[in-house]
Amino acid sequence: MINFISSQDFEKETAVLQRRFPHFSEGLDSFKRICEKHFHPIRPQQVIAPGKLHRVKDSDSCTVWKVEMAVKNLKSNQFPRIWFAVKGPTLVFLCARTHIDNYDNNEVDRMALDISTSFF
């Protein structure tokens, strides 16, 4: 079983995304079920396609990832990007952005790494 934790930044960002995209919460719940299998600490199964899951940084403390999370009624190029860190049975959601808002990928990568240090 995976322990899901959300950073304060993630909570704020997802509140905005939930207002903009009514099916965002369903997408996040579905993603959590997928993560239960993909990041299982004992018997992981590759469920997320390698083209959708990107490692931001791997260190002794944790691994930071970003993924394109599917959301109903959005085109694939509109899917929100979710940054999260994994260590053992703990998965921490760090940041959420969408390309609709034209974010700077490198800046969000740095922000996710900074937030991850407060958890691990």
N, C-alpha and C positions, 0 to 999 in steps of 0.2 A: 504494500500500500504506500502511496506517495503522499507526503504531507505538503499541501499547497499553502503558500504564504504569498501575500501581495504587499508590495511596498506602497508607501503613501502616494508616491508619484503615479504608480500604476492605478491606484484607486481613483485618483483625480482624473487621469487621462481616460480611463474606461467609463467614468460617469458621463463625460462629454461624448464619447463614441456611442454609448448606449442611447443617448438622446438623438443622435444623428442617424444611427442605424438600428432600427427596432429589433433586429434579429441578432445583434452582437452578443447578448447574454447566452443565447442558444449556441452560438458558435464557440464561445469560451467554454461552456459546459462540455460540448463535444470534444474540444481540444484537450480538456482535462482527462476525459476518458481515454483518448488516444495516448496521452502521456503516461497514463497508468501502465500501459503495455510497453511503450517504447523506452521509457526510462526506469523500468522495474529494476530494483537494486540487485535482485538475484537472477531472474530469468528475463532479460530484456528481449523484445521482439521488434524487428524493424518494421514500423508501421508508417512512419512519416517518410515520404520520398526524399532521397538525398538532394534533389533540386529545390526543395522547399525549406529544408532545414540547414542553417548555416552556422558554423561554429565561429563565434566572435573571438573568444580567448579560452585557452585551456591552461589551468594553473593547478598548483597543489591544493589550493583552497576550494576551488569549484571550476565548473565549466560554464561559460556564458554562451548562450545560443540566441539566434533570432529565427523566426519562422513567419511565413505568410499564413495567417489563420483564415480559413474559409468562413464566410458569412453569407447566409442566404440572401438572395436578391442583389448581390454585388457581383460585378465582373471580376475576373481573377486579377486584373491589374489594379483593382480598387481594394483588394483584401487588406485589412489592417496587418501591420507587422508587430509582432510581440517579441520582446526581449525578455529572457528569463535565465536564471542560473540554476544549475543542478549540482548537488553533492549528495551522494548516497540516496536515501529515501526522501530528501527535501528538495522541493522545486519552488523557487521564489520568482514571482512575476515582477519584472523590473520597470519596463516601459512599454508603451503602446503608441503607435503612430500609423498614419495612413498616407499614401502617396498623393491623395487628393489635396493634402495640406502642404505638399512639396517640402518635406523636412530634409535636413542635412544628415545623411546616413552616418558619416564619421562622427559627427557631434553626438548623435544619439548612442552610437557604440561607446563613446567615452563616458557618457552619462550613465549608461547601463553598468559599465565596469565600476564606476564610482559608487553607485548604489549597491552593487553586489558586495563591496568590501564591508559595508555596514552589517551584512548578514552572515558572512563567512570569515 
